[in-house]
Amino acid sequence: MKKGYWSIGSALLAITTAAGLYALPGNDAESNAEQRRTATVNLGTLNETIMATGVIRPVTGAEVNVGSRISGTVVSLLVAVGERVEVGQLLAELDATALEAQVDEARADVALSEPRIELAESILIRRQRLAEKRLTSVEDLDTAENGLAVARAQLLADKTRLRTAEIALSYTQVTAPISGVVAEVTTREGETVAAAFAAPNFVTIIDLNRLEVLAYVDEADIGRVLVGQQASFTVDTFPNVEFTARGSVVNYVVRLKFERSADFILRPEMTAHVRIVVDERDDVLTAPRATIKRTVGRQYVRVQRAGQWSEQDVKTGWRSESTVEFLSGVREGDVLEMNAR
């Protein structure tokens, strides 16, 4: 009984093993087909690019430090960081008590000077009539004319002083010289500022519509970068969005001009990952770089033709970050095997 049992068990084991061996090739083929990644050789345009890291900065005039032209105490600060402001909008106010008093005093002086001119004119007219009748001396006539001239000069001086006082009073209201976003506030309500040596800074305003990228290009690549070349960049905040730009100034640090996007707000000091197109080839055979295979002294691809896979030596040309140019060995429409990830 034991012998018969083991014989039957051995037979069953052999059948099972054989069935397993018979099924394995088919499973492997299906698995390989599913796992094989392919790419097609296409005729297209290939760009030679230079990679660089940069930073977003405001263009000249797009960042303004707004301060006070006079000394005084800040009585109100009307904006905060991040707020949008328009040209002429009131940002802060300084204590105007002393300057208002100076304006009132200057106005009073003007009010006193105006009737003095009327009096001097009347005196001069009377002296002129008396002089016509030879009833006054030449000296008296000269004195009357001089008195009118002095009165007029005094009125002009008083009006000038009034205007100066009014201008100084207007400086107590700090307004926005440009439209933009408040990037920094460097003063507080109740703080006394002194403008004796330099204008104290209250807020910094940046026009986010006027930004640029300063790209730091490697010295080995700078010779191929020219004004007007196409460029693009991404920022960490919007990693999947590519912004287009154009080279403006080349001097190791490359200045890139770009148009503002209404959908994505870029801000100064953001890091930019820059790609500058330094050359371009049209109508070339291209495929992903991951199709290239190498052994010692050999560069080849695995190509599918007539349903069969075979190895084909190739010669390559330009390379971009993900694409390679084929100079020989493949044709347009060839299906190539990509390397495993």
Secondary structure, 3 states (H helix, E strand, C coil): CHHHHHHHHHHHHHHHHHHHHHHHHHHHHHHHHHHCCEEECEEEEEEEEEEEEEEEEECCCCEEEEECCCCEEEEEECCCCCCEECCCCEEEEECCHHHHHHHHHHHHHHHHHHHHHHHHHHHHHHHHHHHHCCCCCHHHHHHHHHHHHHHHHHHHHHHHHHHHHHHHHHCCEEECCCCEEEEEECCCCCCEECCCCCCCEEEEEECCCCEEEEEECCCCCHHHCCCCCEEEEEECCEEEEEEEEEEEECCCEEEEECCCCCCCCCCCCCEEEEEEEEEEEEEEEEEEHHHCEEECCEEEEEEEECCEEEEEECEEEEECCCEEEEEECCCCCCEEECCCC
